[in-house]
Amino acid sequence: MRHFASQIAVFSFMVAALMAWQSTLLWAAPTQITTDPAWDSHPAWSPDGSRIAFNSDRSGNYDIWVIPAAGGIATQITTDSGSDSSPAWSPDGSQIAFFSDRSGNADIWVIPAAGGIASQITTDPAHDVFPAWSPDGGQIAFRSSRSGNDDIWLVPAAGGFANQITTDLASDQAPSWSPDGNQIAFYSDRSGNEDIWVICVGGPSATEVSTWGQIKATFRK
């Protein structure tokens, strides 16, 4: 009985500690990272957690910027007169993908994370937006209207022929890779409501995984 009571005490302590830890996560006050009067949005953590990429109009134009995750001096990465948005880090942290209208319409571009010359990855006259790197760094998923409908597409990270992944007549948005790179999650209104769907890369069809409206699909590692 004494042994059982001690087990109960240990278990109760563990539950209390877990609840306290969860409370800290749920109720911790947020920390302001940028303080510029411009519009800063679309943050994206670097793979090592040390930096945050974001887009901002602080230069008078929407560009990609990077700031230390703890705050500090932000560095401007893109300087083109076009509008650059939605940064996405390569898995090794050496490059940042984004979409830009600098070519006359929205296309996917990639630039070194330290800044430099940007490379145009897609060149279709349709709108290609919201890039997401595959975990192995070899491909970039994105949303495109090139089929006449918003679908998920894949293109080699170095550029090349793009493959259409979803073909439903509904609007498919915001691709997000599974950690093993075998599946892509996205949200779609194909069920009559914005829900989360998952499709195997190269698979025949998508599977619905949520039954009520969502904003963005995100896999947790």
Rosetta blueprint (number, residue, H / E / L):
1 M L
2 R H
3 H H
4 F H
5 A H
6 S H
7 Q H
8 I H
9 A H
10 V H
11 F H
12 S H
13 F H
14 M H
15 V H
16 A H
17 A H
18 L H
19 M H
20 A H
21 W H
22 Q H
23 S H
24 T H
25 L H
26 L H
27 W H
28 A L
29 A L
30 P L
31 T L
32 Q L
33 I L
34 T L
35 T L
36 D L
37 P L
38 A L
39 W L
40 D E
41 S E
42 H E
43 P E
44 A E
45 W E
46 S L
47 P L
48 D L
49 G L
50 S L
51 R E
52 I E
53 A E
54 F E
55 N E
56 S E
57 D L
58 R L
59 S L
60 G L
61 N L
62 Y L
63 D E
64 I E
65 W E
66 V E
67 I E
68 P E
69 A L
70 A L
71 G L
72 G L
73 I L
74 A L
75 T E
76 Q E
77 I L
78 T L
79 T L
80 D L
81 S L
82 G L
83 S L
84 D E
85 S E
86 S E
87 P E
88 A E
89 W E
90 S L
91 P L
92 D L
93 G L
94 S L
95 Q E
96 I E
97 A E
98 F E
99 F E
100 S E
101 D L
102 R L
103 S L
104 G L
105 N L
106 A L
107 D E
108 I E
109 W E
110 V E
111 I E
112 P E
113 A L
114 A L
115 G L
116 G L
117 I L
118 A L
119 S E
120 Q E
121 I L
122 T L
123 T L
124 D L
125 P L
126 A L
127 H L
128 D E
129 V E
130 F E
131 P E
132 A E
133 W E
134 S L
135 P L
136 D L
137 G L
138 G L
139 Q E
140 I E
141 A E
142 F E
143 R E
144 S E
145 S L
146 R L
147 S L
148 G L
149 N L
150 D L
151 D E
152 I E
153 W E
154 L E
155 V E
156 P E
157 A L
158 A L
159 G L
160 G L
161 F L
162 A L
163 N E
164 Q E
165 I L
166 T L
167 T L
168 D L
169 L L
170 A L
171 S L
172 D E
173 Q E
174 A E
175 P E
176 S E
177 W E
178 S L
179 P L
180 D L
181 G L
182 N L
183 Q E
184 I E
185 A E
186 F E
187 Y E
188 S E
189 D L
190 R L
191 S L
192 G L
193 N L
194 E L
195 D E
196 I E
197 W E
198 V E
199 I E
200 C E
201 V L
202 G L
203 G L
204 P L
205 S L
206 A E
207 T E
208 E E
209 V L
210 S L
211 T L
212 W L
213 G L
214 Q L
215 I L
216 K L
217 A L
218 T L
219 F L
220 R L
221 K L
